[in-house]
Amino acid sequence: MTYAELFYLEEAGQGRWLVRHQITDLLAGRVVRTSEGFLLTDEDTHRTEIFPSMDDALRGLYALA
């Protein structure tokens, strides 16, 4: 299974997305576009890391799952 099979994005405003689980529809995390890259937070809004791309951020979330 890949991150694309596990998660989907829901737009949450300008430069912000909610990441949801494909099967359960539960919140898995959030991604915010910043000047430094894409900031990934987990479902409890704990900062995890800034990634250079959205794909990298979703791969990072997949690594935590």
Buried (B, 14 or more C-beta within 10 A) or exposed (E): EEBEEBBBEEEEEEEEBBBBBEEEEEBBBBBBBEEEBBBBBBBEEEEBBBBEEBEBBBBBBBEEE
